[in-house]
Amino acid sequence: MGRPVRLCPASLGALGEGGRPDRPRDLELTDLAERSVRLTWIPGDDNNSPITDYVVQFEEDQFQPGVWHDHSKFPGSVNSAVLQLSPYVNYQFRVIAVNEVGSSHPSLPSERYRTSGAPPESNPSDVKGEGTRKNNMEITWTPMNATSAFGPNLRYIVKWRRRETRETWNNATVWGSRFVVGQTPVYVPYEIRVQAENDFGKGPEPDTVIGYSGEDYPRAAPTDVKIRVLNSTAISLQWNRVYSDTVQGQLREYRAYYWRESSLLKSLWVSQKRQQAGFPGDRLRGVVSRLFPYSNYKLEMVVVNGRGDGPRSETKEFTTPEGVPSAPRRFRVRQPNLQTINLEWDHPEHPNGILTGYSLRYLPFNGTKLGKQMVENFSPNQTKFTVQRADPVSRYRFTLSARTQVGSGEAVTEESPAAPNEAPDEQSIWNVTVHPNSKWANITWKHNFGPGTDFVVEYIDSNHTKKTVPVKAQAQPIQLTDLYPGMTYTLRVYSRDNEGISSTIITFMTNTAYTNNQPDIVTQGWFIGLMCAIALLVLILLIVCFIKRSRGGKYPERDTLSPHVCVFASLTDQVREKKDVPLGPEDPKEEDGSFDYSDEDNKPLQASQTSLDGTIKQQESDDSLVDYGEGGEGQFNEDGSFIGQYTVKKDKEETEGNESSEATSPVNAIYSLA
């Protein structure tokens, strides 16, 4: 097999597929003149699509450096052209080739060429004079571009004078594009001229433009305002014009301000929001429409110029006559059973007069067959009505309107709902019922198609994912099994043979999946507090046990003592007799002649305790073996090793201290009482 070959655009052109041309190259400027130059270039490859045009562009570095502008366009058969140039522009050119496929990339720029300067040959355009305040006039214009400057230091000579006085011209030299004339009279016409100038001279004589100084608010209001009521919703106005010198500006329009003061129905609240109607130009009459009937109105007129509204005219009052009411609100048709239909409605939002009652027209229909129309009239206070159905199959169409003395107003129409089990005359699908669960739903419907008709169930979830399920005839109910818990679906059923015959679209939501809504006990505050309390109690118990163990572990219990310890216990009794420290009757261990070294008996007393008189005194345990070590270390030593482990040699100071402690010890006090 050969290696794959990558074809270049030129190769594609050789195969018959055209491409955009290559860009021109080697641009050259010749025949340099004050207002022209010849540009020559070498065309690039046309890539199998002939070049139709060459576009020459230029760029100048004074006013818009880096921005390329189209200069001229030439046929694709040439590669040299004479370009007409403007004075005092530092030109640079490039060329773009064009064929039917598209445009080439621009060529590389040519060398620069600056033309010599000259006076401007034109003046700025769009000269205007308008006041921004009541005592000034702002003169503006569109500045000239680089190719129109023709020389360095382009500037503008602005001239102005009042039109009526023919006074001498005022002038100013401006480098920008606006100039403000101050201390002007209110709305006075001025003659304005703007002339271009550079270092080589002035441009041609400019045209004269008429401008106006600033406007002030009108000083007068329309007079002799007359109102004529045309109907319940419209009036005509007529007024006298104001004098032109009181306008103090350009007359824009006469304007009427009006507002609804109240309704002739005392209990009806109305909005007093001001509305307006404008009549442009120097007019003397107009019409105000879209008023509310049966209402009291007030009206004022003003003159409007470019600055704003003038003073208001005298307030005029007028009353609109009674009209027809708006439609009754919230017309509701309910069908609780196959025998009756209940109608309810609310009063019109805009009665537009005194209501005299309601008119109800209704007729039964069954498909295209219409029954006899019936009419009912109600009092203005009645807002309910019950219709007894002539048959359980026909539906009813109701049209309700309110009335005043003028006539019936706008009507509202509603139809009774179709019975759930009522089959229409035409082929259709109705009474679609959905019984959803969390991940599935059972679908049933009714239809009047013949046997063997196939249907399609189409459902769309809230993510706009549409699915369809084909259903064979007589296969109801249908179960949709790929649903998501807690999602909203829209569903319809249509005929497989005719998608245009479809049920109405219904919306249902699947049940949410079971979730344990009980809060996690581990995260509850009371549980955390209980655990902390239990931990603290356990810690305290451990500390108490440790203290008891450390105090009571000094001597082992009686049942675990060695024979040497038992001998030592009997000798201890003899020592007590020698010391004349009898045990009190409260000590049962002494009464029965036993001496049990239990944990409680062997607990050493604390280093300091509170005595009976409230002072802190040091004491030692009355059971301490040290108190009985009066002899030498070998006094009770049977084998030379036992007694030395339990006796401590005391010096005289220690013995005296112990005797003093024993004298004040509560234990010794008990012994002495015994």
MOQUI-V9557 format. One line per field, one symbol per residue. ss: DSSP state (2 for helix, 1 for strand, 0 for the rest). Layout:
BEGIN
ss=???
END
This chain:
BEGIN
ss=00000000222222000000000011111100000111111100000000111111111100000000111111100001111100000111111111100010000000001100000000001111110000011111110002222000001111111100000001111100011111000000111111111100110000001111000000000011111111100111111100022220000011111111111000000000001111110000111100000011111111110000100000011110000000001111110000011111110000000000111111111100110001111100000111110000001111111110000111111110000000000000111111110000111111100000001111111000011111100000011100000001111111100000010001111000000000002220222222222222222222222222222200000222002222222222222222000000000222200000000000000000110000011000000022220000000000000022200000022222222222220222222220
END
